[in-house]
């Protein structure tokens, strides 16, 4: 009797345990996420701006992404960079949008799109990008620029990047 109760309890708990360990989304996509902040920049930036970037790798070798930000002014560019750890900078792999928003400060969906095997990537191929995502060696960086010298005078003027986040598997 006790053995039957143990097996019954195990049968009930096993699906919950497997769900908790699942890195895939309901549609089978692998999900990666980057929490963007000034503190994650190298060197760190003092800014109240934040953001979240999400990447979904589907079975058919397509990465769909969204980038949402809060409180960014003078947005100039947004990229995936790599390979790099959280303490180093690296070159641009691919841009995430071509035209920055005209509203400043901006809060909302900054970018969305797809990356696939025919996308133009710098320094890596598609499989290399997926490997960087899988190993946590890529990051999202959002650059700002007020267009007035000198650079790096404060929020809205960090051409090297105002908010950044390492892309990690969720």
C-alpha positions as CSV (number, residue, x, y, z in Angstrom):
1,X,0.0,0.0,0.0
2,X,2.7,2.4,1.0
3,X,4.6,1.7,-2.3
4,X,1.4,2.5,-4.3
5,X,1.1,5.8,-2.5
6,X,4.7,6.7,-3.3
7,X,4.3,5.8,-6.9
8,X,1.1,7.8,-7.2
9,X,2.7,10.8,-5.6
10,X,5.7,10.5,-7.9
11,X,3.4,10.3,-10.9
12,X,1.7,13.5,-9.8
13,X,4.9,15.4,-9.1
14,X,7.0,14.3,-12.1
15,X,5.1,16.5,-14.7
16,X,5.4,19.5,-12.4
17,X,9.1,19.0,-12.0
18,X,9.7,18.5,-15.7
19,X,7.7,21.7,-16.4
20,X,9.7,23.7,-13.9
21,X,13.0,22.6,-15.7
22,X,11.7,23.3,-19.2
23,X,13.7,26.0,-21.0
24,X,11.4,25.8,-24.0
25,X,8.2,27.8,-24.5
26,X,4.8,26.2,-25.2
27,X,5.4,26.4,-28.9
28,X,8.7,24.6,-28.8
29,X,10.8,27.7,-29.1
30,X,13.9,28.2,-26.9
31,X,13.7,31.5,-25.1
32,X,16.5,33.8,-24.3
33,X,16.2,37.1,-22.4
34,X,18.3,40.1,-21.6
35,X,17.5,42.6,-18.7
36,X,18.9,45.9,-19.8
37,X,20.3,48.5,-17.4
38,X,23.0,51.1,-17.1
39,X,24.7,49.2,-14.3
40,X,25.4,46.4,-16.8
41,X,27.2,48.7,-19.2
42,X,31.0,48.5,-19.4
43,X,31.8,50.9,-17.9
44,X,28.6,51.3,-15.9
45,X,26.3,54.2,-16.7
46,X,24.1,56.3,-14.3
47,X,20.7,56.2,-15.9
48,X,17.1,55.4,-14.9
49,X,16.4,53.8,-18.3
50,X,15.8,50.1,-18.4
51,X,14.7,47.5,-20.9
52,X,14.0,43.9,-21.8
53,X,15.0,42.0,-24.9
54,X,13.6,38.6,-25.7
55,X,14.7,36.2,-28.3
56,X,12.8,33.0,-29.4
57,X,14.7,30.4,-31.4
58,X,12.2,28.2,-33.3
59,X,12.6,24.7,-34.7
60,X,12.9,26.1,-38.2
61,X,16.0,28.1,-37.4
62,X,14.4,31.5,-37.0
63,X,15.0,33.8,-34.1
64,X,12.2,36.3,-33.5
65,X,12.9,39.1,-31.1
66,X,11.4,42.1,-29.2
67,X,13.1,44.9,-27.4
68,X,11.1,47.0,-24.9
69,X,12.6,50.0,-23.1
70,X,11.6,52.6,-20.5
71,X,12.8,56.2,-20.3
72,X,15.4,56.3,-23.0
73,X,16.2,59.7,-24.7
74,X,18.1,60.3,-28.0
75,X,18.1,56.6,-29.0
76,X,20.7,56.1,-31.8
77,X,21.2,52.4,-32.2
78,X,20.6,48.9,-30.8
79,X,22.6,45.8,-31.5
80,X,23.6,42.3,-30.4
81,X,27.3,42.3,-29.6
82,X,29.6,39.4,-28.9
83,X,31.4,37.3,-28.0
84,X,31.8,38.8,-24.6
85,X,31.3,38.2,-20.9
86,X,29.5,40.6,-18.7
87,X,32.7,42.5,-18.0
88,X,34.0,43.0,-21.6
89,X,32.8,44.8,-24.7
90,X,32.7,43.2,-28.2
91,X,31.9,44.1,-31.8
92,X,28.5,44.4,-33.3
93,X,27.0,41.1,-34.6
94,X,23.7,42.5,-35.9
95,X,21.6,45.7,-35.6
96,X,18.2,45.3,-34.1
97,X,16.5,48.3,-35.8
98,X,17.2,50.7,-38.6
99,X,15.3,53.9,-37.6
100,X,15.3,55.0,-33.9
101,X,12.0,56.4,-32.5
102,X,11.5,60.2,-32.8
103,X,9.9,60.5,-29.4
104,X,12.2,61.4,-26.6
105,X,12.1,60.2,-23.9
106,X,10.8,56.9,-25.3
107,X,9.0,54.1,-23.5
108,X,7.6,51.1,-25.4
109,X,8.5,48.6,-28.1
110,X,11.8,49.8,-29.5
111,X,12.3,46.9,-31.9
112,X,11.0,43.6,-33.2
113,X,12.1,41.4,-36.0
114,X,13.6,38.1,-37.1
115,X,17.1,36.7,-37.6
116,X,17.6,33.7,-39.8
117,X,20.2,31.8,-41.8
118,X,20.1,34.5,-44.6
119,X,20.5,37.4,-42.2
120,X,23.8,39.4,-42.5
121,X,25.8,38.8,-39.4
122,X,29.2,40.2,-38.6
123,X,31.9,37.8,-37.4
124,X,29.7,34.7,-37.0
125,X,27.2,32.7,-38.9
126,X,23.7,31.8,-37.7
127,X,24.9,28.7,-35.8
128,X,27.7,30.8,-34.2
129,X,25.1,33.3,-33.0
130,X,23.0,30.5,-31.6
131,X,26.1,29.2,-29.8
132,X,26.8,32.6,-28.3
133,X,23.2,32.8,-27.1
134,X,23.4,29.4,-25.6
135,X,26.7,30.1,-23.8
136,X,25.7,33.6,-22.6
137,X,28.4,35.2,-24.7
138,X,26.2,37.8,-26.4
139,X,24.6,40.9,-25.2
140,X,22.1,43.6,-26.3
141,X,23.3,47.2,-26.2
142,X,21.2,50.3,-26.7
143,X,23.2,53.4,-27.7
144,X,22.1,57.1,-27.2
145,X,23.5,60.3,-28.5
146,X,22.4,63.9,-28.1
147,X,24.6,65.0,-31.0
148,X,26.5,67.5,-29.0
149,X,30.2,67.2,-28.0
150,X,31.5,66.0,-25.7
151,X,29.9,62.6,-25.5
152,X,29.0,60.7,-22.3
153,X,27.5,63.7,-20.5
154,X,24.7,61.7,-19.0
155,X,21.4,60.0,-19.8
156,X,20.5,60.4,-23.5
157,X,24.2,60.8,-24.4
158,X,26.0,57.5,-24.2
159,X,27.1,56.7,-27.8
160,X,29.0,53.6,-26.5
161,X,25.8,52.3,-24.9
162,X,23.4,53.5,-22.2
163,X,21.7,50.2,-21.3
164,X,23.0,46.7,-21.8
165,X,22.1,43.2,-20.8
166,X,23.6,39.7,-21.3
167,X,21.4,37.4,-23.3
168,X,20.7,34.3,-21.2
169,X,18.6,31.2,-21.8
170,X,15.4,31.4,-19.8
